Amino acid sequence: MASRHYVCDAGELAPGGRVVRDFGGRSIGVFNVGGRFYALHNRCPHRGGALCLGPVTGTALHDAGFRFVYGREGEVLRCAWHGWEFEIATGQALVDPAIRAKTFPVEVEDGGVYVLV
C-alpha cells in the first residue's frame, strides 16, 4: 500500500519549478509542468545519477521537412551525468521508449501537493 507524503503547497511550486525530497527512503523530484505536477525517482535508469537535479529543457524535434526545431520546452529532464533525456510526465526516455525513469502518483488536495510512495 502506498504512503501519502506532503511535498509543499501548490503555490510554492511555480510552473517550471521543482523540489527534491526524501520519502520512504527514496529521493523523489516533484515538478510543475504547465500547472500539472509529476514525480520522478531521483535515480537515472542509465547509470544511477541524480536525475532530478539535471536541467529541465526541451528537445530537438523534426518538422515536416528535413529540419530540426527546438520544442517541448520545460517538458524534458536531462540527466546531468550523461545527458539522457526523459519526459517528465511519463518518465519515458526519449531515445528508447522501453527505458523509463520510475514515476510516482501525485495528488493535489486543499492546496497541498502530495506524492504517493
C-alpha positions in Angstrom: 0.0 0.0 0.0 1.4 3.4 -1.0 2.1 6.0 1.7 1.0 9.6 1.0 3.6 12.3 1.7 3.2 16.1 1.8 5.5 17.9 -0.6 4.6 21.6 -0.4 1.8 24.0 -1.1 0.9 24.1 -4.8 1.5 27.8 -4.8 5.1 27.3 -3.7 6.0 25.2 -6.8 5.5 27.5 -9.8 5.4 26.2 -13.4 8.9 25.2 -14.4 9.8 24.6 -10.7 10.9 21.5 -8.9 11.6 20.3 -5.4 13.6 17.2 -4.4 12.6 15.4 -1.2 13.3 12.1 0.5 10.2 10.0 1.2 10.2 6.4 2.4 13.9 6.1 1.9 13.6 7.3 -1.8 14.8 10.6 -3.2 12.0 12.0 -5.4 11.7 15.0 -7.6 8.4 16.8 -7.9 7.9 19.0 -11.0 5.3 21.6 -12.1 5.0 21.3 -15.8 2.5 23.9 -17.1 0.4 23.7 -13.9 0.4 19.9 -13.6 2.5 18.1 -11.0 4.7 15.0 -11.7 7.0 13.0 -9.5 10.1 11.0 -10.6 12.6 8.9 -8.7 15.8 10.8 -8.4 17.8 8.0 -10.0 18.6 7.7 -13.7 17.9 4.2 -15.0 21.1 4.5 -17.2 23.8 4.8 -14.5 22.1 5.8 -11.3 22.8 9.5 -11.5 20.8 12.1 -9.6 18.3 12.5 -12.5 16.1 15.1 -10.8 19.0 17.6 -10.4 19.6 17.8 -14.1 18.3 20.6 -16.3 14.7 20.9 -17.3 14.7 21.6 -21.0 13.0 21.0 -24.3 14.5 18.9 -27.1 15.1 18.7 -30.9 12.0 17.8 -32.9 11.9 17.1 -36.6 9.5 19.2 -38.7 7.7 18.1 -41.9 10.8 18.8 -43.9 14.4 18.0 -43.3 15.0 20.4 -40.4 15.1 20.0 -36.7 13.4 22.6 -34.4 13.5 23.1 -30.7 10.3 22.2 -28.9 8.7 20.8 -25.8 10.3 23.5 -23.6 10.0 22.6 -19.9 8.8 19.0 -20.5 12.1 17.2 -20.6 14.5 16.3 -17.8 18.1 15.8 -18.8 20.3 13.7 -16.6 23.4 15.7 -15.5 25.7 12.8 -15.7 25.4 11.6 -19.3 22.7 13.7 -20.9 19.9 11.1 -21.2 16.6 12.8 -21.7 13.3 11.8 -20.1 9.8 13.1 -20.5 8.8 14.4 -17.1 5.1 13.4 -17.4 5.8 9.7 -18.1 9.4 9.0 -17.2 9.9 7.7 -20.7 13.4 8.0 -22.2 13.3 10.0 -25.5 16.0 7.8 -27.1 14.3 4.5 -26.3 10.6 4.2 -25.2 11.4 0.9 -23.4 13.5 2.7 -20.9 11.7 4.6 -18.2 12.6 6.5 -15.0 10.3 5.5 -12.1 7.3 7.7 -11.6 5.1 8.2 -8.6 1.4 9.4 -8.5 0.9 13.0 -7.4 -2.3 14.4 -5.8 -3.3 18.0 -5.2 -5.7 18.4 -2.4 -6.8 21.5 -0.4 -3.9 23.5 -2.0 -1.3 20.9 -1.0 0.9 18.7 -3.3 1.2 15.1 -2.1 3.3 12.2 -3.6 2.3 8.5 -3.2 5.2 6.3 -2.5 
